[in-house]
């Protein structure tokens, strides 16, 4: 086990990198994905230490999505801008996500002796979906993040990760701002089409 000072330094480094990532992505800056890559790599280890396997996996996914986001946002010739999906898409995604989260929670609790498996699974499933949506520039990704981050505040506080709990509070504000910014950009894009 690493000394608590090292763990704290890693957690706060990830917090700063994650805030930088979110701000950069909200402003459409490709380099933000590099910050997300490093922050995700740190998160893999920190959450594994707490036996929150889904969150550890989620951070591994963030690492992979950072590579995908970097690549996807770099293809300027294929950039179609921001996208909005109709309510029927979300009406299918949300219940599907809840069923998937319930199954994941059951597996985490029964086979992996996970910590807070219901919260771990819920945050992971909806953050997975939101991150994929972000890389595809779906405006609604920010709404999924708002819900997942609200739950993650309590989850991280219970784990003793006060830095991550604070990060999720900051994320709530950044996600609301990101949603407004992307919505306005989508509206401008629709007017010019």
DASUL-V484681 format. One record per residue. RES is the residue in three letters. BURIAL is # if it has 24 or more other ideal C-beta (glycine too) atoms within 12 Angstrom, else .. Layout:
RES:BURIAL  RES:BURIAL
//
This chain:
UNK:.  UNK:.  UNK:.  UNK:.  UNK:.  UNK:.  UNK:#  UNK:.  UNK:.  UNK:#  UNK:#  UNK:.  UNK:#  UNK:#  UNK:#  UNK:.  UNK:#  UNK:#  UNK:#  UNK:#  UNK:#  UNK:#  UNK:#  UNK:#  UNK:#  UNK:#  UNK:.  UNK:#  UNK:.  UNK:.  UNK:.  UNK:#  UNK:#  UNK:#  UNK:#  UNK:#  UNK:#  UNK:#  UNK:#  UNK:#  UNK:#  UNK:#  UNK:#  UNK:#  UNK:#  UNK:#  UNK:#  UNK:#  UNK:#  UNK:#  UNK:.  UNK:#  UNK:#  UNK:#  UNK:#  UNK:#  UNK:#  UNK:#  UNK:#  UNK:#  UNK:#  UNK:#  UNK:#  UNK:#  UNK:#  UNK:#  UNK:.  UNK:.  UNK:#  UNK:#  UNK:.  UNK:.  UNK:#  UNK:.  UNK:.  UNK:.  UNK:.  UNK:.  UNK:.  UNK:.  UNK:.  UNK:#  UNK:.  UNK:#  UNK:.  UNK:.  UNK:.  UNK:.  UNK:.  UNK:#  UNK:.  UNK:.  UNK:#  UNK:#  UNK:.  UNK:.  UNK:#  UNK:.  UNK:.  UNK:.  UNK:#  UNK:.  UNK:.  UNK:#  UNK:#  UNK:.  UNK:.  UNK:#  UNK:.  UNK:.  UNK:.  UNK:.  UNK:.  UNK:#  UNK:#  UNK:#  UNK:#  UNK:#  UNK:#  UNK:#  UNK:#  UNK:#  UNK:#  UNK:#  UNK:#  UNK:#  UNK:#  UNK:#  UNK:#  UNK:#  UNK:#  UNK:#  UNK:#  UNK:#  UNK:#  UNK:#  UNK:#  UNK:#  UNK:#  UNK:#  UNK:#  UNK:#  UNK:#  UNK:#  UNK:#  UNK:#  UNK:#  UNK:#  UNK:#  UNK:#  UNK:#  UNK:#  UNK:#  UNK:.  UNK:#  UNK:#  UNK:.  UNK:.  UNK:#  UNK:.  UNK:#  UNK:.  UNK:#  UNK:#  UNK:#  UNK:#  UNK:#  UNK:#  UNK:#  UNK:#  UNK:#  UNK:#  UNK:#  UNK:#  UNK:#  UNK:.  UNK:.  UNK:#  UNK:#  UNK:.  UNK:.  UNK:#  UNK:#  UNK:.  UNK:.  UNK:#  UNK:.  UNK:.  UNK:.  UNK:.  UNK:.  UNK:.  UNK:.
//
